[in-house]
Amino acid sequence: MKKFYAIGEVSKIMGVSVQALRYYAKINLLEPEYISPRTGYRYYTYEQFHFIDRIKYLQKFGFSLDEIRTILLRNDIDKLVTMLDQKKEDFQKQIEQLHDTIDMITWYHDYFIRSQKENKSHISHLPKRYLVVAKIKEGETKESYHIRLHKIKNSNELKNEVYKRQFSLILSYSDFLEGKNNPTHIGMFLNNKPETASKHVIEIPEGDYFCMTSHILCEQCNPYEAKVYFRHLHCKPKLVLANEYENSLCEYTRCPYEIQILIPPGIEHPLTI
């Protein structure tokens, strides 16, 4: 068995670069067993391959070289087990965050696909949702209430919440039947229920919704289909939402909105209009 292996040999055998081996020595993580005083060449022993292998797998677990140096110097298995548990927990959190990110990407994908389609009137059963809102004051300009909503979203109370990029308007059912676009609130949906209660968050109930499409920002809404559907209703719906679907990344005034009208519970309704 050879006594010493040159740094280039070690690099090839262990699959680690010469630069990395030099850096290990520089930070006192793993120094060569022998350095020639005449040539300055670095040499390692077979026994040191074991430490190089350990450094490599600990790096794959997310440990920094400084952490690995501490682990090897302390030679404390109990401490290493504790650190491995923490790394595992950290990676589990990252996995959860990645799943959340994938879910949001899927939502945005479907959102932009849907924005390109002119949907016919239909009934949808929608889950409970949470909307961060700003109440619109009488005579207030669009610029003013949009800015107020942004301030609410970015307040200390709500800035860490995850939002879906879709403006939503709450309309008066009476105004809607007259074709008027006079929203009472503007909001943006949260991805999940907020951890703490807020006066700026309202719960949108689960239920069956009558849905239709309208370009309410650039033309008068035609409520005819809703009138036909609800013509036999003795009590008027309590919630009308208009949810934005962007069909352009540069211009928003002509984007379609899906009107969602909550059907009162207990009402018999067809699946088509």
C-alpha positions in Angstrom: 0.0 0.0 0.0 1.3 3.5 -0.9 2.1 5.7 2.1 1.3 9.0 0.4 -1.0 10.2 -2.4 -0.3 13.4 -4.3 -3.1 16.0 -4.2 -3.9 15.3 -7.9 -4.3 11.6 -7.2 -6.6 12.3 -4.3 -8.7 14.6 -6.5 -9.3 11.9 -9.0 -9.9 9.1 -6.5 -12.2 11.0 -4.2 -14.0 13.1 -6.9 -13.1 16.5 -5.2 -11.3 19.3 -6.9 -7.7 20.3 -6.1 -8.9 23.8 -5.4 -11.3 22.3 -2.8 -8.6 20.3 -1.1 -6.4 23.4 -0.9 -9.3 25.3 0.6 -9.9 22.6 3.2 -6.3 23.1 4.3 -6.6 26.9 4.3 -9.5 26.8 6.8 -7.9 24.1 8.9 -10.6 21.6 8.0 -8.2 18.9 6.5 -4.5 19.5 6.1 -2.2 17.3 4.1 -0.3 14.7 6.1 2.9 15.8 4.4 4.1 18.8 2.5 7.5 18.6 0.7 9.8 21.3 2.0 11.6 21.3 -1.3 8.7 21.4 -3.8 5.7 22.4 -1.6 3.8 19.4 -3.0 1.0 18.2 -0.8 0.5 14.6 0.1 -2.4 12.7 1.8 -2.6 9.3 3.4 -5.2 6.6 2.6 -6.7 7.1 6.1 -7.5 10.8 5.2 -9.8 9.6 2.4 -12.3 8.7 5.2 -12.4 12.4 6.3 -12.8 13.6 2.7 -15.7 11.3 2.2 -17.3 12.5 5.5 -16.9 16.1 4.5 -18.6 15.4 1.1 -21.7 13.8 2.6 -22.1 16.3 5.4 -22.0 19.0 2.7 -24.8 17.2 0.9 -26.9 17.5 4.1 -26.5 21.3 3.9 -23.8 21.8 6.5 -21.3 24.6 5.8 -17.6 23.9 5.9 -17.3 25.8 9.2 -20.0 23.6 10.7 -18.3 20.5 9.4 -15.0 21.6 11.0 -16.7 22.1 14.3 -18.3 18.7 14.0 -15.0 16.9 13.3 -13.1 18.8 15.9 -15.7 18.1 18.7 -16.1 14.5 17.7 -19.4 14.5 19.5 -21.9 12.1 18.0 -24.8 13.3 20.2 -24.2 16.9 19.0 -24.1 15.6 15.4 -27.4 13.8 15.8 -29.0 17.0 17.2 -27.6 19.0 14.2 -28.9 16.4 11.8 -32.4 16.6 13.4 -32.3 20.4 12.9 -31.2 20.0 9.2 -34.1 17.5 8.6 -36.6 20.0 10.1 -35.2 22.8 8.0 -35.5 20.7 4.8 -39.1 19.7 5.8 -40.0 23.4 6.0 -38.3 24.0 2.6 -40.3 21.2 1.1 -43.6 22.7 2.5 -42.6 26.1 1.1 -41.9 24.5 -2.3 -45.2 22.7 -2.3 -46.9 26.1 -1.5 -45.0 27.7 -4.4 -46.0 24.9 -6.8 -49.6 25.4 -5.7 -49.4 29.1 -6.4 -47.8 28.5 -9.8 -50.6 26.2 -10.6 -53.2 28.8 -9.5 -51.5 31.5 -11.7 -51.3 29.1 -14.6 -55.0 28.4 -14.4 -55.8 32.1 -13.8 -54.1 33.2 -17.0 -55.5 30.3 -19.0 -58.9 31.2 -17.8 -58.4 34.9 -18.7 -58.2 33.9 -22.3 -61.6 32.2 -22.3 -65.1 33.7 -22.6 -66.9 31.5 -20.1 -70.6 30.9 -20.4 -72.9 31.3 -17.5 -72.6 28.4 -15.1 -73.0 27.3 -11.5 -69.9 26.7 -9.5 -69.5 25.4 -5.9 -66.8 27.4 -4.4 -64.9 26.9 -1.1 -64.6 29.3 1.8 -62.3 32.1 0.9 -60.6 35.1 2.6 -60.5 38.5 1.1 -58.4 41.5 2.3 -60.5 44.5 1.6 -60.7 48.3 1.6 -64.1 49.8 2.0 -64.7 52.3 -0.8 -65.9 55.8 0.3 -68.6 57.6 -1.5 -67.1 59.6 -4.4 -63.7 58.1 -3.9 -61.5 57.8 -7.0 -60.2 54.4 -8.2 -56.6 55.6 -7.6 -57.4 56.4 -4.0 -59.0 53.1 -3.0 -56.5 51.1 -4.9 -53.7 52.8 -3.0 -55.5 52.3 0.3 -55.8 48.6 -0.5 -52.1 48.4 -1.2 -51.3 50.1 2.1 -53.5 47.6 4.0 -51.8 44.6 2.2 -48.4 45.9 3.1 -49.2 46.9 6.7 -47.3 45.2 9.5 -50.4 43.2 10.2 -50.8 41.6 6.8 -47.6 42.0 4.8 -46.5 38.4 5.5 -49.7 36.9 4.1 -49.6 35.2 0.6 -51.9 37.0 -1.9 -53.4 35.8 -5.2 -52.9 38.4 -7.9 -56.6 39.1 -8.6 -58.5 42.2 -7.7 -62.0 41.5 -6.5 -64.9 44.0 -6.2 -67.9 43.6 -4.0 -71.0 44.9 -5.7 -74.5 45.8 -4.5 -77.0 43.4 -6.0 -79.4 46.2 -6.7 -76.8 48.2 -8.5 -75.7 45.2 -10.4 -79.2 44.5 -11.7 -79.3 48.1 -13.0 -76.0 47.6 -14.8 -74.1 49.9 -12.5 -70.5 49.3 -11.5 -70.5 50.9 -8.1 -68.3 48.7 -5.9 -68.6 48.9 -2.1 -65.3 47.2 -1.4 -62.1 46.3 -3.3 -60.0 43.4 -2.2 -57.5 40.7 -3.0 -57.8 37.1 -2.0 -55.5 35.4 0.4 -54.0 32.0 -0.4 -55.0 30.7 3.1 -56.9 31.7 6.2 -54.9 34.4 8.0 -53.2 33.3 11.3 -54.6 36.3 13.2 -58.0 38.0 12.9 -58.1 41.4 11.2 -60.8 43.9 10.6 -59.5 44.1 7.0 -60.2 40.5 6.3 -63.7 39.2 5.4 -64.7 35.6 5.0 -66.3 34.7 1.7 -68.7 31.8 2.4 -68.6 28.4 0.8 -71.5 27.8 -1.4 -73.1 27.6 -4.9 -72.4 30.7 -7.0 -74.1 31.8 -10.2 -71.1 32.9 -12.5 -71.0 35.0 -15.6 -68.4 37.0 -17.4 -68.4 40.8 -18.0 -65.9 43.5 -19.0 -67.1 45.8 -16.3 -64.3 48.3 -16.5 -64.8 49.3 -20.1 -68.5 48.6 -20.7 -71.8 48.5 -18.9 -72.5 45.2 -17.3 -75.5 43.4 -18.8 -77.2 41.5 -16.0 -79.8 39.8 -18.2 -78.6 36.2 -17.5 -78.6 36.8 -13.8 -82.1 38.3 -13.9 -83.3 35.3 -15.8 -81.7 32.9 -13.3 -82.9 34.7 -10.2 -86.3 35.8 -11.5 -88.3 33.4 -9.2 -86.2 34.3 -6.1 -88.2 35.9 -3.3 -85.1 37.1 -1.4 -82.2 38.9 -3.2 -78.7 37.5 -3.0 -76.5 38.9 -0.3 -73.2 38.8 -2.0 -72.0 39.7 -5.5 -68.3 39.5 -6.4 -66.5 40.6 -9.5 -63.2 38.9 -9.9 -60.6 40.1 -12.3 -58.9 37.9 -14.9 -56.0 39.6 -16.6 -55.8 38.9 -20.3 -53.0 41.4 -20.9 -49.8 42.1 -19.0 -49.7 45.7 -20.2 -53.3 46.9 -20.1 -56.0 46.1 -17.6 -59.1 48.1 -18.4 -60.4 45.6 -20.9 -59.8 42.5 -18.9 -62.8 40.2 -18.2 -64.3 39.9 -14.7 -66.2 36.9 -13.5 -69.3 37.9 -11.7 -70.0 35.5 -8.8 -73.4 35.7 -7.1 -74.0 33.6 -4.0 -77.1 31.6 -4.4 -79.1 31.6 -1.1 -79.1 28.1 0.6 -82.1 25.9 0.0 -82.7 27.3 -3.5 -83.3 24.7 -6.1 -81.3 25.5 -9.2 -80.4 23.9 -12.5 -76.9 23.3 -13.6 -77.3 25.3 -16.8 -79.2 28.5 -17.5 
